[in-house]
Amino acid sequence: LLLGVLLWAPWRALHGAPLTELSGDQDFQLFLQRNLEFTRKIRGDVAALQRVVCDTFQLCKEDELLLVRQELDMAQAPLEQCHRRTFQAETCFSQIRAGLRVYHSSLATIRALLPRHAGLVETLQLDIANLSSNIQQQMEDLGLATVTYPTENQDPLPIFSSHFHHQVGGFFILANFQRFLETAYRALRHLASL
């Protein structure tokens, strides 16, 4: 019985393993390593903006703002395809790109909220666009289906009823984006470890 379990366990682990045929592909591994670093840099920039929001508006703890969050109806871009048991790189990459597009446009809210930090926000938006472009290029290189989004802003910006709601909305945009990036980072790291 023990031998049966030991022989079965590796196959069970591979059940949801994506793109195993690419695990040794040098170009794919290089793409993953570069974009893991890139995602880490973006996470650091988002954290810097979170510190500015904390220092400027004294909005630092999510649990203290939950009631306002419900009122604002701040949704997080979905990434469930990146942590399912039946993980598929194509759908995960597509969801990452769609989420990056949402947060790219949402950062206009942060730029309006923190005009003295517009340079950091614009750099972050450029990095987001570059990461999305990198993922699209890799998907094309792998022969995966891609969707190209228009460059103009198609997503309406949130409308806030007060300056305080704008501040809290900015806080949650950054908090949601940070969680999104953590999941995207784990998905890329998972692919790199195969």
Buried (B, 14 or more C-beta within 10 A) or exposed (E): EEEEEEEEEEEEEEEEEBBEEBBEBEEBBEBBEEBBEBBEBBBEBBEEBBEBBBEBBEBEEEEEBEEBBEEBEBEBBEBEBBEEEEBBBBBBBBBBBBBBBBBBBBBBBBBEBBEEBEEBBEEBBEBBBBBBEBBBEBBEEBEBEBEEBEEEEEEEEBEBEEEEBBBBBBBBBBBBBBEBBEBBBBBBEBBBEB
